[in-house]
Amino acid sequence: MPRKILTVDDSRTMRDMVSYTLKGAGFEVLEAEDGVKALGVLANTRVDLIITDINMPNMDGVTLVKRVRAGGNHASTPILILTTESGDDRKASGKAAGATGWIVKPFAPDKLLSVVNKVCPA
Amino acid sequence: MSTPSFGSDELAQFRRTFFEECTELLADLEERLGALAAYSSDVEGLNAIFRAVHSVKAGAGAFGYTVLVGFAHRFEALLDRLRDGKAELDERTLAALVAAADVFSALVDLARQGETPADDFGADVAEELSALLEGETQTTVPIRPTASAPEAPPVDRSYRIVFRPNAELFRHANEPLYLIRELKALGTLTIDCDLARLPAFEAFNVDDAYLGWTMTLRADCSPAAIAEVFEFVDDECELIIEEIADAQAEPEVVAPPPAAEAEATNSPSESKSYETKPADAKTAGKTGSISSIRVDLYRVDRLVNMVGELVIAQAMLAQQFIETRKQDDPGALQGFEHLAGLTRELQECVMAIRMQPVKSVFSRMPRLVRDVGHKTGKDVRLEMSGEQTEVDKTVIEELADPLTHMIRNAVDHGIEDADTRLAAGKPAGGVIRLSAQHAGSNILIHVEDDGAGLDRDRLLAKAIDKGIVPASAKLSAEEIDELIFSPGFSTAAAVTDVSGRGVGMDVVRRNVQALGGRVQVVSTPGKGTRFTLVIPLTLAVLDGMVVAVGWEKYILPLTSIVESFRPGRGQIRVVPGGGEVVSIRGEFVRLIHLARVFGVSEAVSDPCQGLVVLIELANGSKLGVVVDELIGQQQVVIKSLQDNYDPVSGISGATILGNGRVALIVDIEELTRLYDRSTRIAEATRLPVAANA
């Protein structure tokens, strides 16, 4: 049974790239375009890892991390946040909210996989 | 584990997605910026703009568009300060945002075209952004694709690593086992598990952390590479990384206790979470985010085409059906009617796929009004409604130019300057209303201003001056208004910076007509001007009336047809100088013989023997089209004559009838012009459209 990863990003490009990379490494990938939709997916599906962008409409990534950590099925599921190099404070706020780690955008496919491997090996 | 890098095909696909997304994001950005200008500060708007810039930046970074990334970085920084309330949204800042949006959009375009912008591209705007950001250190470091760890010397070194997680590490779902595995991948690792803090069983708290590890790593890596393994957890654990001299390196006597790895999984609930089989895995597809899919436009076009062919095939079948009198068989009739219903429904569904809200075009307009208003020194407000009205994607793309032109005209020529307005007892600021609504199988788009209305004296003088109408011409007010659609007619007394560069309303009319639509104008002196675009929702099908003329069949657009009738002898009058009119309910309507326009022989030439189809043109005037007989109304699939043959004046397209024959679709707006040409009575007419010939 392949590990299941939920990628949350309002940018289709980013979702496509993350998805493609992870699928290529044998993961099963679900997608959501904002925090609210992500919670909807998580309510019905058990995933092994959540990768989320920070800046999103409706519900941002930091709030999503807090909500996931607050309890429920995924309270101890690893969560990676996507940040840009300039987003050190956002990295910190994501971490404070309970994120497991982060991936710096833009990323090369092997970098993404190595970070994923660190928190959720295939 | 495989580590794929993106192949050129995938990269091209991602890039396509990226630019498609950019188009949407930039349209949204424009719209939000327009709203921001109109309603001043609104945090949600700023957030949305920030997200748009941020998303473009992230994608741009992935594809290595460094200049775009650098610019986005400053743009984003200013937006960030605005939304955090650290900067104020004043006129200057707003102007900078608007300018930045322009540069940003231009940079995206350059990237799309695969061009590298000049070094100083948008430098003035970038400087202005920096100036507004003053006090912040400007670090516009181009972002590298990946920050790789520093290269290590190719010599084995030994490290002693002490790693003692605290409870926080587990709460954030990190897993010491995985980290230890990562270390192991770097070189030879010996592990010693420290169980000293493990409490008695009854005191054991599953949420706490009790284990620690002391490890020796022999690897050709730098301390930084080891630190990187722990980068997510360095503030959630005790961590010591020290290099030890080789002599002191512990021999590999301490075999890793088998328990160490097992016990590394400290929290029982943790380990279980990875093994739990999702009970409801099957629902994933249903609850995933898949509420929409992306489809290549080419595929949709093919689908539309195929359904078009299906509709034609069904029409042919219908013909056969009637000819072989199968309709007398109730079972066959029922089946056939079901098929006809399904075909029609299928066609509607397929057409709906191509439908999009006009919002994507409308959203560019607030910005335009602002810019033109700024240039002309006029205070103009834009009110929009019906942005959600849907129309075929192709139509949307073709709408941008005519709308831009009309709005620009409305601000530049329609709205008076503040003094004139005040003198006329109007508020100093002008209002332009842009609205869209559905009307049958058409979309109506109104562009309305509350300006001075068209200056008819000047229009007429100019038309006479340019030889568009004879000096002796006596035109009605509506006909004078129509003159602005004449080719080569510019309403501006002076060519301004804003409009009047030789592209006139005639181009607008031609663009709209190319869409199978029409544009009309209604002007009230002192009150304003209203342009109405009537455009079919789709370019793919048309509700038409099939008419017979001699041996030929033509299609008239159903939406223009008012009625049809066979006139009595007394209703027909011959006008001195040529031409016929028919009198209907006290109104005289000009008659046009379709057979003469298209040179069809053996057609009925006496209107009283044939039929008159009364048609209303875009400008509201009526026309009686003489045909032999009506065959019936039918939804026809439009095939472009231009694509398959050549453009033919008076014909807007072709279709295939049920009997497999081609029928031409009549461009009714062109009819009078063609008729006048064919009968050479141009000077005798008062009809404005004829004046253009």
Chai-1 contact restraints between the chains, C-beta under 6 A:
chainA,res_idxA,chainB,res_idxB,connection_type,confidence,min_distance_angstrom,max_distance_angstrom,comment,restraint_id
A,S11,B,S55,contact,1.0,0.0,6.0,A-B,restraint_1
A,R12,B,T17,contact,1.0,0.0,6.0,A-B,restraint_2
A,R12,B,E21,contact,1.0,0.0,6.0,A-B,restraint_3
A,T13,B,T17,contact,1.0,0.0,6.0,A-B,restraint_4
A,T13,B,F18,contact,1.0,0.0,6.0,A-B,restraint_5
A,T13,B,E21,contact,1.0,0.0,6.0,A-B,restraint_6
A,T13,B,G59,contact,1.0,0.0,6.0,A-B,restraint_7
A,M14,B,A58,contact,1.0,0.0,6.0,A-B,restraint_8
A,D16,B,F14,contact,1.0,0.0,6.0,A-B,restraint_9
A,D16,B,T17,contact,1.0,0.0,6.0,A-B,restraint_10
A,M17,B,F14,contact,1.0,0.0,6.0,A-B,restraint_11
A,G24,B,P4,contact,1.0,0.0,6.0,A-B,restraint_12
A,A25,B,S2,contact,1.0,0.0,6.0,A-B,restraint_13
A,L30,B,G288,contact,1.0,0.0,6.0,A-B,restraint_14
A,E31,B,S289,contact,1.0,0.0,6.0,A-B,restraint_15
A,A32,B,S289,contact,1.0,0.0,6.0,A-B,restraint_16
A,E33,B,S289,contact,1.0,0.0,6.0,A-B,restraint_17
A,K37,B,S289,contact,1.0,0.0,6.0,A-B,restraint_18
A,V41,B,T287,contact,1.0,0.0,6.0,A-B,restraint_19
A,V41,B,G288,contact,1.0,0.0,6.0,A-B,restraint_20
A,N44,B,T283,contact,1.0,0.0,6.0,A-B,restraint_21
A,N44,B,T287,contact,1.0,0.0,6.0,A-B,restraint_22
A,T45,B,A284,contact,1.0,0.0,6.0,A-B,restraint_23
A,R46,B,P278,contact,1.0,0.0,6.0,A-B,restraint_24
A,N55,B,R51,contact,1.0,0.0,6.0,A-B,restraint_25
A,N55,B,H54,contact,1.0,0.0,6.0,A-B,restraint_26
A,S76,B,A173,contact,1.0,0.0,6.0,A-B,restraint_27
A,S76,B,E270,contact,1.0,0.0,6.0,A-B,restraint_28
A,S76,B,S273,contact,1.0,0.0,6.0,A-B,restraint_29
A,T77,B,A173,contact,1.0,0.0,6.0,A-B,restraint_30
A,P78,B,A173,contact,1.0,0.0,6.0,A-B,restraint_31
A,E85,B,I143,contact,1.0,0.0,6.0,A-B,restraint_32
A,G98,B,H172,contact,1.0,0.0,6.0,A-B,restraint_33
A,T100,B,H172,contact,1.0,0.0,6.0,A-B,restraint_34
A,T100,B,A173,contact,1.0,0.0,6.0,A-B,restraint_35
A,T100,B,N174,contact,1.0,0.0,6.0,A-B,restraint_36
A,G101,B,F232,contact,1.0,0.0,6.0,A-B,restraint_37
A,K105,B,A58,contact,1.0,0.0,6.0,A-B,restraint_38
A,K105,B,G61,contact,1.0,0.0,6.0,A-B,restraint_39
A,P106,B,G61,contact,1.0,0.0,6.0,A-B,restraint_40
A,P106,B,A62,contact,1.0,0.0,6.0,A-B,restraint_41
A,P106,B,P145,contact,1.0,0.0,6.0,A-B,restraint_42
A,A108,B,P145,contact,1.0,0.0,6.0,A-B,restraint_43
A,A108,B,T146,contact,1.0,0.0,6.0,A-B,restraint_44
A,P109,B,P4,contact,1.0,0.0,6.0,A-B,restraint_45
A,P109,B,S5,contact,1.0,0.0,6.0,A-B,restraint_46
A,D110,B,T3,contact,1.0,0.0,6.0,A-B,restraint_47
A,K111,B,T146,contact,1.0,0.0,6.0,A-B,restraint_48
A,L113,B,T3,contact,1.0,0.0,6.0,A-B,restraint_49
A,K118,B,Y178,contact,1.0,0.0,6.0,A-B,restraint_50
A,K118,B,E182,contact,1.0,0.0,6.0,A-B,restraint_51
A,A122,B,M1,contact,1.0,0.0,6.0,A-B,restraint_52
